[in-house]
Amino acid sequence: MRALETERQPKIGLVSLGCPKATADSERIITKLRAEGYILSKDYQDADAVIVNTCGFLDSARAESLDAIGEAIRENGKVIVTGCLGKDKELIQKTHPKVLGISGPQAYEEVMQAIREVVPPLHEPFEHLVPEAGLRLTPRHYAYLKISEWCNNRCSFCIIPSLRGDLMSRPIHEVLAEANRLKNAGVKELLVISQDTSAYGIDLKYQEFTFRDKAYKTKFYDLCEGLGELGLWTRLHYVYPYPHVDDVLPLMAENKILPYLDIPFQHFSPAVLKNMRRPGNIDKTLERVQKWRSIVPDLTIRSTFIVGFPGETEQDFQMLLDTLEQAEIDRAGCFIYEPVKGAMSNDLENHIPAALQQERYDRFMLKQQEISEKLLARKIGKTIDVIIDGQDEEYILGRSKGDAPEIDGTVYIDTENHYEIGDIISVKVFDADSYDLYAHDDVNS
């Protein structure tokens, strides 16, 4: 009799923390687990061991990761740690000496080896239990597509290069093949992620590969062109505003790529950007945003910003607010600066008091709310496409082309009709608030 029938398959729990890039790493781990016959457990008590995939970027994230490790130890006892915080083995071992294994980010084989030692697999692998597209933590209709690991930038507030290393791109034919597998598995929306998406392929010197009898360079534009041929919603995240980003705007105008750019500007003051070790030509940034919108009028720009950075003056902060409004940034996340162990910014002068940091954060969020309200109000009366995510007691829940899952807004659809999750439909907007839209599916009314 087969082992599957005579022995209980071992169960592994997984706690996944941090950004979408960490989520993609977790998906690779669970795919490998399933391929070797392990079952995923949804609770601590039922699991034979627990993997905690940690975040280590900010001190608050490090604290959250250490708390999660502690909870897993209390509730289960057998804990294996991986992810960014895994680089600081001494801290983890000192805080939680009962941890059974520690590895850094993308250390998939180290994780599997630790699992095999703690919870031996059954005698036979079960490759047939793993779908072609692998296992995912996202809903069936959208998926993260990681195109590279790590980063070549040396921003003063960031320790990611020291945690993860320099940029390492995946060959383009592998990325396009994965995207095609996801499409075949029912995915309708791809969320392209990396640490620096627009730097894709630099490390490979834009090496050329073939996919579906067509040659593609391992390059940002070719990637967008290839993904655009799949007929999916393709959403670009973590796009640094290098000059060649302008080249993909025509693909958005042709509906090959979603009219959405997630660009981590971080600030708009040249002085602050210099201290951050990032490009700081604010006039050029505004000019480019205006150019982008002339090519793609319905372009949505999402960004993240840091307030209270060392040396940030009131004039710097006001420049940030003014430019935020002039550029009409559609979606904006804001973080209060935190000193991170090992970051160069710790050595800068004039650190901002916590009370002033909070006051600037509050002003930023109020300004962004005003901008968002104004921009969303312009959509009232317009017909837009939405992808269906689910429903609540009153509405069908969807997202527009300008809304990424979990971080942006929702389109609440008033309808008597039934739709499946993943359906893409046209709706007419009849109302808006600060962050969300309200629509009905009778577009002729």
Kinemage of the C-alpha trace (Angstrom):
@kinemage 1
@onewidth
@group {chain A} dominant
@subgroup {mainchain}
@vectorlist {calphas} color= white
{ca met a 1} P 0.000 0.000 0.000
{ca arg a 2} L 1.256 3.489 -0.803
{ca ala a 3} L 2.678 5.629 1.991
{ca leu a 4} L -0.105 8.167 1.392
{ca glu a 5} L -2.616 5.573 2.552
{ca thr a 6} L -0.718 4.120 5.523
{ca glu a 7} L 0.954 7.135 7.097
{ca arg a 8} L -0.309 10.553 8.102
{ca gln a 9} L 1.208 13.268 5.964
{ca pro a 10} L 3.213 15.716 8.105
{ca lys a 11} L 1.690 19.170 8.561
{ca ile a 12} L 3.600 22.456 8.493
{ca gly a 13} L 2.324 25.854 9.578
{ca leu a 14} L 3.505 29.079 7.924
{ca val a 15} L 3.531 32.660 9.224
{ca ser a 16} L 4.369 35.089 6.413
{ca leu a 17} L 5.296 38.668 7.336
{ca gly a 18} L 6.439 41.700 5.378
{ca cys a 19} L 6.023 42.907 1.815
{ca pro a 20} L 4.649 41.213 -1.332
{ca lys a 21} L 8.187 40.093 -2.179
{ca ala a 22} L 8.198 38.085 1.056
{ca thr a 23} L 4.782 36.696 0.134
{ca ala a 24} L 6.235 35.468 -3.156
{ca asp a 25} L 9.049 33.775 -1.212
{ca ser a 26} L 6.468 32.114 1.041
{ca glu a 27} L 4.628 30.820 -2.018
{ca arg a 28} L 7.812 29.166 -3.248
{ca ile a 29} L 8.309 27.563 0.147
{ca ile a 30} L 4.797 26.120 0.319
{ca thr a 31} L 5.114 24.835 -3.260
{ca lys a 32} L 8.292 22.962 -2.285
{ca leu a 33} L 6.636 21.664 0.879
{ca arg a 34} L 3.659 20.325 -1.037
{ca ala a 35} L 5.914 18.744 -3.651
{ca glu a 36} L 7.588 16.705 -0.903
{ca gly a 37} L 4.303 15.517 0.556
{ca tyr a 38} L 3.825 17.992 3.402
{ca ile a 39} L 0.378 19.440 4.124
{ca leu a 40} L -0.131 23.054 5.169
{ca ser a 41} L -1.706 23.562 8.569
{ca lys a 42} L -3.926 26.530 9.376
{ca asp a 43} L -3.251 26.555 13.113
{ca tyr a 44} L -0.349 26.055 15.478
{ca gln a 45} L -1.767 23.104 17.408
{ca asp a 46} L -2.329 20.925 14.340
{ca ala a 47} L 1.124 21.595 12.855
{ca asp a 48} L 4.161 19.371 13.328
{ca ala a 49} L 6.363 22.451 12.930
{ca val a 50} L 5.992 26.133 12.013
{ca ile a 51} L 7.960 28.277 9.573
{ca val a 52} L 8.081 32.023 10.296
{ca asn a 53} L 9.077 34.099 7.242
{ca thr a 54} L 10.261 37.340 8.801
{ca cys a 55} L 10.722 40.990 7.856
{ca gly a 56} L 13.762 42.932 9.042
{ca phe a 57} L 13.610 46.279 7.248
{ca leu a 58} L 12.412 48.618 10.029
{ca asp a 59} L 12.872 48.251 13.778
{ca ser a 60} L 9.099 47.986 14.153
{ca ala a 61} L 9.071 45.137 11.602
{ca arg a 62} L 11.922 43.407 13.412
{ca ala a 63} L 9.967 43.650 16.663
{ca glu a 64} L 6.860 42.236 14.968
{ca ser a 65} L 8.907 39.353 13.588
{ca leu a 66} L 10.424 38.556 16.988
{ca asp a 67} L 6.941 38.625 18.535
{ca ala a 68} L 5.651 36.252 15.829
{ca ile a 69} L 8.538 33.851 16.481
{ca gly a 70} L 7.786 33.954 20.203
{ca glu a 71} L 4.097 33.245 19.637
{ca ala a 72} L 4.911 30.283 17.389
{ca ile a 73} L 7.266 28.857 20.005
{ca arg a 74} L 4.640 29.211 22.756
{ca glu a 75} L 1.844 27.715 20.665
{ca asn a 76} L 3.775 24.987 18.845
{ca gly a 77} L 7.349 24.641 20.063
{ca lys a 78} L 9.019 23.580 16.815
{ca val a 79} L 9.904 26.759 14.894
{ca ile a 80} L 12.092 27.423 11.857
{ca val a 81} L 12.876 31.027 10.961
{ca thr a 82} L 13.658 32.405 7.505
{ca gly a 83} L 13.446 35.750 5.700
{ca cys a 84} L 15.172 39.096 6.141
{ca leu a 85} L 15.525 38.974 9.924
{ca gly a 86} L 17.214 35.597 9.490
{ca lys a 87} L 20.350 37.520 8.539
{ca asp a 88} L 20.625 38.530 12.202
{ca lys a 89} L 20.991 35.026 13.621
{ca glu a 90} L 22.594 36.276 16.829
{ca leu a 91} L 19.582 38.446 17.665
{ca ile a 92} L 17.126 35.614 16.995
{ca gln a 93} L 19.137 33.055 18.954
{ca lys a 94} L 19.545 35.465 21.875
{ca thr a 95} L 15.834 36.349 21.951
{ca his a 96} L 14.482 32.896 21.143
{ca pro a 97} L 17.098 30.201 21.863
{ca lys a 98} L 14.549 27.427 21.212
{ca val a 99} L 14.394 28.175 17.474
{ca leu a 100} L 15.406 25.034 15.558
{ca gly a 101} L 16.695 26.605 12.346
{ca ile a 102} L 17.518 30.051 10.965
{ca ser a 103} L 18.123 31.111 7.361
{ca gly a 104} L 18.068 34.346 5.373
{ca pro a 105} L 15.793 35.440 2.510
{ca gln a 106} L 15.342 33.199 -0.551
{ca ala a 107} L 17.113 30.351 1.251
{ca tyr a 108} L 14.529 27.853 0.081
{ca glu a 109} L 16.713 24.737 0.250
{ca glu a 110} L 17.978 25.651 3.728
{ca val a 111} L 14.370 25.944 4.890
{ca met a 112} L 13.501 22.583 3.351
{ca gln a 113} L 16.555 20.920 4.888
{ca ala a 114} L 15.612 22.241 8.330
{ca ile a 115} L 12.043 20.976 7.872
{ca arg a 116} L 13.255 17.540 6.765
{ca glu a 117} L 15.402 17.274 9.907
{ca val a 118} L 12.642 18.375 12.283
{ca val a 119} L 9.727 16.660 10.496
{ca pro a 120} L 10.900 13.916 8.119
{ca pro a 121} L 8.837 13.636 4.926
{ca leu a 122} L 7.033 10.489 3.839
{ca his a 123} L 8.982 7.975 1.805
{ca glu a 124} L 7.710 9.197 -1.569
{ca pro a 125} L 7.406 12.677 -3.032
{ca phe a 126} L 4.023 13.730 -4.348
{ca glu a 127} L 4.761 15.877 -7.376
{ca his a 128} L 1.263 15.233 -8.736
{ca leu a 129} L -0.211 17.118 -5.778
{ca val a 130} L 1.347 20.401 -6.934
{ca pro a 131} L -0.462 22.396 -9.637
{ca glu a 132} L 1.555 23.574 -12.632
{ca ala a 133} L 1.503 27.184 -11.419
{ca gly a 134} L 2.660 26.246 -7.914
{ca leu a 135} L 0.834 27.068 -4.678
{ca arg a 136} L -0.071 30.633 -3.785
{ca leu a 137} L -1.202 32.658 -0.792
{ca thr a 138} L -3.239 35.044 -2.969
{ca pro a 139} L -6.750 34.420 -4.306
{ca arg a 140} L -7.026 32.421 -7.530
{ca his a 141} L -7.644 35.434 -9.800
{ca tyr a 142} L -4.473 37.421 -9.092
{ca ala a 143} L -0.851 36.559 -8.403
{ca tyr a 144} L 2.487 38.171 -7.652
{ca leu a 145} L 5.146 37.734 -10.317
{ca lys a 146} L 8.621 38.264 -8.892
{ca ile a 147} L 11.081 39.192 -11.649
{ca ser a 148} L 14.277 39.681 -9.649
{ca glu a 149} L 15.859 39.508 -6.240
{ca trp a 150} L 17.662 42.188 -4.288
{ca cys a 151} L 18.819 45.670 -5.303
{ca asn a 152} L 21.800 47.722 -6.523
{ca asn a 153} L 20.682 50.990 -4.890
{ca arg a 154} L 22.304 52.312 -1.728
{ca cys a 155} L 19.643 54.526 -0.179
{ca ser a 156} L 20.859 55.864 3.154
{ca phe a 157} L 17.780 54.724 5.098
{ca cys a 158} L 17.719 51.186 3.681
{ca ile a 159} L 19.614 48.041 4.689
{ca ile a 160} L 18.060 45.720 2.107
{ca pro a 161} L 21.285 45.342 0.048
{ca ser a 162} L 23.107 44.236 3.191
{ca leu a 163} L 20.255 41.855 4.048
{ca arg a 164} L 19.662 40.458 0.578
{ca gly a 165} L 22.555 41.453 -1.721
{ca asp a 166} L 22.802 43.070 -5.156
{ca leu a 167} L 20.313 42.804 -8.004
{ca met a 168} L 19.840 39.327 -9.457
{ca ser a 169} L 17.316 39.216 -12.329
{ca arg a 170} L 15.516 36.116 -13.530
{ca pro a 171} L 16.029 35.383 -17.256
{ca ile a 172} L 13.087 36.781 -19.177
{ca his a 173} L 11.956 33.495 -20.725
{ca glu a 174} L 11.567 32.018 -17.240
{ca val a 175} L 9.468 34.979 -16.103
{ca leu a 176} L 7.241 34.903 -19.186
{ca ala a 177} L 6.819 31.134 -18.882
{ca glu a 178} L 5.734 31.497 -15.243
{ca ala a 179} L 3.299 34.247 -16.232
{ca asn a 180} L 1.827 31.973 -18.890
{ca arg a 181} L 1.449 29.115 -16.367
{ca leu a 182} L -0.373 31.477 -14.029
{ca lys a 183} L -2.686 32.503 -16.854
{ca asn a 184} L -3.441 28.856 -17.599
{ca ala a 185} L -4.213 28.332 -13.910
{ca gly a 186} L -6.935 31.000 -14.040
{ca val a 187} L -5.051 34.117 -12.979
{ca lys a 188} L -6.536 37.313 -14.439
{ca glu a 189} L -4.164 39.881 -12.917
{ca leu a 190} L -0.374 39.854 -12.527
{ca leu a 191} L 1.315 42.073 -9.960
{ca val a 192} L 4.917 42.501 -11.076
{ca ile a 193} L 7.204 42.879 -8.069
{ca ser a 194} L 10.889 43.161 -7.248
{ca gln a 195} L 13.048 45.522 -5.237
{ca asp a 196} L 13.688 47.719 -8.294
{ca thr a 197} L 11.482 46.671 -11.216
{ca ser a 198} L 12.803 49.168 -13.757
{ca ala a 199} L 16.397 47.991 -13.169
{ca tyr a 200} L 15.394 44.534 -14.396
{ca gly a 201} L 18.091 42.831 -16.453
{ca ile a 202} L 20.977 45.218 -15.798
{ca asp a 203} L 22.926 42.492 -14.007
{ca leu a 204} L 22.411 40.103 -16.957
{ca lys a 205} L 23.478 42.793 -19.425
{ca tyr a 206} L 20.034 42.479 -21.012
{ca gln a 207} L 20.777 38.956 -22.245
{ca glu a 208} L 18.411 37.739 -24.965
{ca phe a 209} L 16.235 34.618 -24.678
{ca thr a 210} L 13.402 33.083 -26.690
{ca phe a 211} L 9.818 32.643 -25.549
{ca arg a 212} L 7.147 31.305 -27.920
{ca asp a 213} L 9.549 31.596 -30.862
{ca lys a 214} L 10.123 35.298 -30.226
{ca ala a 215} L 13.363 36.856 -28.975
{ca tyr a 216} L 13.177 39.045 -25.877
{ca lys a 217} L 15.953 40.856 -24.072
{ca thr a 218} L 16.018 40.556 -20.289
{ca lys a 219} L 15.016 44.173 -20.048
{ca phe a 220} L 12.213 46.249 -18.520
{ca tyr a 221} L 10.562 47.221 -21.810
{ca asp a 222} L 10.760 43.726 -23.303
{ca leu a 223} L 9.294 42.310 -20.103
{ca cys a 224} L 6.322 44.677 -20.326
{ca glu a 225} L 5.925 43.916 -24.029
{ca gly a 226} L 5.970 40.156 -23.429
{ca leu a 227} L 3.540 40.304 -20.507
{ca gly a 228} L 1.301 42.591 -22.529
{ca glu a 229} L 0.844 39.818 -25.101
{ca leu a 230} L -0.785 37.505 -22.545
{ca gly a 231} L -4.038 39.448 -22.351
{ca leu a 232} L -3.986 39.788 -18.552
{ca trp a 233} L -4.211 42.797 -16.295
{ca thr a 234} L -0.520 43.490 -15.662
{ca arg a 235} L 0.273 45.908 -12.834
{ca leu a 236} L 3.775 47.333 -12.313
{ca his a 237} L 5.057 47.813 -8.767
{ca tyr a 238} L 8.298 49.286 -7.345
{ca val a 239} L 9.207 51.138 -10.540
{ca tyr a 240} L 12.086 53.556 -10.022
{ca pro a 241} L 11.623 56.553 -12.371
{ca tyr a 242} L 14.616 55.951 -14.637
{ca pro a 243} L 14.384 57.607 -18.089
{ca his a 244} L 13.536 54.357 -19.901
{ca val a 245} L 10.316 54.035 -17.873
{ca asp a 246} L 8.850 56.576 -20.316
{ca asp a 247} L 9.064 53.925 -23.054
{ca val a 248} L 6.340 51.741 -21.507
{ca leu a 249} L 3.678 54.466 -21.444
{ca pro a 250} L 2.617 53.725 -25.054
{ca leu a 251} L 2.009 50.101 -24.003
{ca met a 252} L -0.384 51.426 -21.363
{ca ala a 253} L -2.073 53.640 -23.946
{ca glu a 254} L -2.572 50.505 -26.085
{ca asn a 255} L -4.128 48.630 -23.099
{ca lys a 256} L -1.270 46.111 -23.085
{ca ile a 257} L -0.239 47.082 -19.537
{ca leu a 258} L -2.511 48.565 -16.872
{ca pro a 259} L -2.346 52.382 -16.647
{ca tyr a 260} L -0.793 52.142 -13.195
{ca leu a 261} L 2.672 53.000 -11.928
{ca asp a 262} L 3.833 52.307 -8.399
{ca ile a 263} L 6.850 54.619 -8.035
{ca pro a 264} L 8.593 55.026 -4.646
{ca phe a 265} L 9.406 58.746 -4.872
{ca gln a 266} L 9.985 58.930 -1.063
{ca his a 267} L 10.163 62.753 -1.097
{ca phe a 268} L 10.048 65.760 -3.397
{ca ser a 269} L 12.652 68.020 -1.725
{ca pro a 270} L 16.050 67.899 -3.496
{ca ala a 271} L 17.826 68.431 -0.158
{ca val a 272} L 16.056 65.516 1.522
{ca leu a 273} L 16.443 63.294 -1.533
{ca lys a 274} L 20.174 64.025 -1.501
{ca asn a 275} L 20.388 62.930 2.147
{ca met a 276} L 18.420 59.841 1.180
{ca arg a 277} L 20.904 59.246 -1.668
{ca arg a 278} L 18.141 59.315 -4.265
{ca pro a 279} L 17.695 61.420 -7.431
{ca gly a 280} L 16.363 64.889 -6.564
{ca asn a 281} L 15.404 66.939 -9.662
{ca ile a 282} L 11.887 67.947 -8.673
{ca asp a 283} L 11.183 70.085 -11.743
{ca lys a 284} L 12.011 67.160 -14.004
{ca thr a 285} L 9.811 64.846 -11.971
{ca leu a 286} L 6.789 67.120 -12.364
{ca glu a 287} L 7.498 67.521 -16.062
{ca arg a 288} L 7.676 63.769 -16.556
{ca val a 289} L 4.469 63.118 -14.626
{ca gln a 290} L 2.699 65.644 -16.825
{ca lys a 291} L 4.147 63.985 -19.925
{ca trp a 292} L 2.986 60.558 -18.729
{ca arg a 293} L -0.533 61.854 -18.192
{ca ser a 294} L -0.582 63.402 -21.670
{ca ile a 295} L 0.128 59.940 -23.126
{ca val a 296} L -2.123 58.029 -20.709
{ca pro a 297} L -4.846 60.367 -19.388
{ca asp a 298} L -6.265 57.752 -17.004
{ca leu a 299} L -2.863 56.903 -15.499
{ca thr a 300} L -2.920 56.140 -11.773
{ca ile a 301} L 0.278 56.917 -9.855
{ca arg a 302} L 0.877 55.282 -6.502
{ca ser a 303} L 3.868 56.197 -4.360
{ca thr a 304} L 5.357 55.998 -0.898
{ca phe a 305} L 6.912 58.820 1.090
{ca ile a 306} L 8.959 59.248 4.255
{ca val a 307} L 8.344 62.222 6.544
{ca gly a 308} L 10.506 63.386 9.412
{ca phe a 309} L 13.741 62.320 7.726
{ca pro a 310} L 16.904 63.679 9.421
{ca gly a 311} L 17.466 67.293 8.340
{ca glu a 312} L 13.959 67.743 6.857
{ca thr a 313} L 13.026 71.407 7.341
{ca glu a 314} L 9.538 72.902 7.325
{ca gln a 315} L 10.346 74.266 3.860
{ca asp a 316} L 11.300 70.760 2.670
{ca phe a 317} L 8.094 69.332 4.062
{ca gln a 318} L 5.954 72.061 2.505
{ca met a 319} L 7.617 71.342 -0.849
{ca leu a 320} L 6.570 67.724 -0.426
{ca leu a 321} L 2.941 68.712 0.191
{ca asp a 322} L 2.864 71.233 -2.660
{ca thr a 323} L 4.332 68.809 -5.188
{ca leu a 324} L 2.057 66.025 -4.006
{ca glu a 325} L -0.852 68.259 -4.995
{ca gln a 326} L 0.651 69.578 -8.233
{ca ala a 327} L 1.555 66.094 -9.443
{ca glu a 328} L -1.871 64.807 -8.349
{ca ile a 329} L -0.464 61.612 -6.881
{ca asp a 330} L -3.491 59.314 -6.824
{ca arg a 331} L -2.430 56.938 -4.073
{ca ala a 332} L 0.187 57.676 -1.425
{ca gly a 333} L 1.475 55.719 1.515
{ca cys a 334} L 3.387 57.576 4.205
{ca phe a 335} L 5.914 56.369 6.757
{ca ile a 336} L 7.462 58.178 9.677
{ca tyr a 337} L 11.243 57.858 9.464
{ca glu a 338} L 12.708 55.230 11.763
{ca pro a 339} L 16.408 54.744 12.376
{ca val a 340} L 17.311 51.221 11.307
{ca lys a 341} L 20.296 49.366 12.718
{ca gly a 342} L 23.106 49.541 10.162
{ca ala a 343} L 21.566 52.289 7.983
{ca met a 344} L 23.779 55.205 6.888
{ca ser a 345} L 21.031 57.715 7.726
{ca asn a 346} L 21.643 57.082 11.411
{ca asp a 347} L 24.783 59.207 11.133
{ca leu a 348} L 23.004 62.232 9.639
{ca glu a 349} L 22.580 65.376 11.727
{ca asn a 350} L 19.354 67.037 12.893
{ca his a 351} L 17.121 64.080 13.615
{ca ile a 352} L 13.520 65.228 13.905
{ca pro a 353} L 11.707 64.980 17.276
{ca ala a 354} L 9.015 62.317 17.377
{ca ala a 355} L 6.211 64.815 18.077
{ca leu a 356} L 7.127 66.870 14.998
{ca gln a 357} L 7.406 63.715 12.891
{ca gln a 358} L 3.874 62.732 13.924
{ca glu a 359} L 2.550 66.237 13.221
{ca arg a 360} L 3.994 66.135 9.692
{ca tyr a 361} L 2.606 62.652 9.128
{ca asp a 362} L -0.865 63.838 10.115
{ca arg a 363} L -0.630 66.845 7.785
{ca phe a 364} L 0.561 64.635 4.938
{ca met a 365} L -2.317 62.196 5.362
{ca leu a 366} L -4.859 65.023 5.502
{ca lys a 367} L -3.448 66.558 2.306
{ca gln a 368} L -3.452 63.193 0.525
{ca gln a 369} L -7.039 62.568 1.595
{ca glu a 370} L -8.045 65.898 0.046
{ca ile a 371} L -6.220 65.038 -3.182
{ca ser a 372} L -7.768 61.582 -3.336
{ca glu a 373} L -11.276 62.951 -2.779
{ca lys a 374} L -10.811 65.456 -5.602
{ca leu a 375} L -9.442 62.894 -8.066
{ca leu a 376} L -12.050 60.235 -7.308
{ca ala a 377} L -14.881 62.774 -7.617
{ca arg a 378} L -13.808 63.263 -11.249
{ca lys a 379} L -14.707 59.639 -11.940
{ca ile a 380} L -18.398 60.097 -11.058
{ca gly a 381} L -20.475 59.462 -14.184
{ca lys a 382} L -17.680 57.570 -15.941
{ca thr a 383} L -17.778 53.944 -17.062
{ca ile a 384} L -14.794 51.907 -15.873
{ca asp a 385} L -13.657 48.283 -15.887
{ca val a 386} L -13.399 46.449 -12.573
{ca ile a 387} L -12.205 43.021 -11.508
{ca ile a 388} L -14.418 41.237 -8.969
{ca asp a 389} L -12.818 40.314 -5.625
{ca gly a 390} L -15.856 39.205 -3.605
{ca gln a 391} L -18.903 40.627 -1.884
{ca asp a 392} L -20.237 41.852 1.438
{ca glu a 393} L -23.820 42.013 2.723
{ca glu a 394} L -24.689 44.963 0.474
{ca tyr a 395} L -22.280 45.215 -2.446
{ca ile a 396} L -20.231 43.242 -4.922
{ca leu a 397} L -16.596 44.217 -4.247
{ca gly a 398} L -14.253 45.046 -7.108
{ca arg a 399} L -11.175 47.003 -8.042
{ca ser a 400} L -10.554 49.382 -10.916
{ca lys a 401} L -7.428 49.396 -13.053
{ca gly a 402} L -6.143 52.036 -10.631
{ca asp a 403} L -6.487 49.848 -7.536
{ca ala a 404} L -3.970 47.216 -6.482
{ca pro a 405} L -5.242 44.558 -4.048
{ca glu a 406} L -4.884 45.183 -0.312
{ca ile a 407} L -3.203 48.599 -0.633
{ca asp a 408} L -5.571 50.737 -2.751
{ca gly a 409} L -9.296 51.394 -2.895
{ca thr a 410} L -12.410 49.338 -3.537
{ca val a 411} L -15.234 49.757 -6.041
{ca tyr a 412} L -18.551 48.953 -4.337
{ca ile a 413} L -20.970 47.702 -6.985
{ca asp a 414} L -24.709 48.022 -6.407
{ca thr a 415} L -26.267 45.228 -8.452
{ca glu a 416} L -28.784 42.407 -8.429
{ca asn a 417} L -26.653 40.378 -10.832
{ca his a 418} L -24.336 37.526 -9.883
{ca tyr a 419} L -20.641 37.623 -10.735
{ca glu a 420} L -17.806 35.201 -10.149
{ca ile a 421} L -14.588 36.222 -8.427
{ca gly a 422} L -12.133 37.197 -11.161
{ca asp a 423} L -14.787 38.407 -13.601
{ca ile a 424} L -13.937 41.695 -15.311
{ca ile a 425} L -17.010 43.852 -15.946
{ca ser a 426} L -17.884 47.427 -16.886
{ca val a 427} L -19.625 49.617 -14.292
{ca lys a 428} L -20.766 53.231 -14.063
{ca val a 429} L -19.560 55.293 -11.095
{ca phe a 430} L -22.324 57.173 -9.252
{ca asp a 431} L -20.515 58.255 -6.062
{ca ala a 432} L -17.102 58.489 -4.396
{ca asp a 433} L -15.609 59.144 -0.985
{ca ser a 434} L -12.023 59.723 0.129
{ca tyr a 435} L -10.640 56.403 -1.113
{ca asp a 436} L -13.391 54.286 -2.684
{ca leu a 437} L -15.858 54.382 -5.567
{ca tyr a 438} L -19.524 53.363 -5.759
{ca ala a 439} L -20.949 52.078 -9.023
{ca his a 440} L -23.706 50.058 -10.672
{ca asp a 441} L -23.460 47.689 -13.588
{ca asp a 442} L -26.213 49.305 -15.659
{ca val a 443} L -23.821 51.430 -17.715
{ca asn a 444} L -26.665 52.834 -19.858
{ca ser a 445} L -28.538 54.453 -16.988
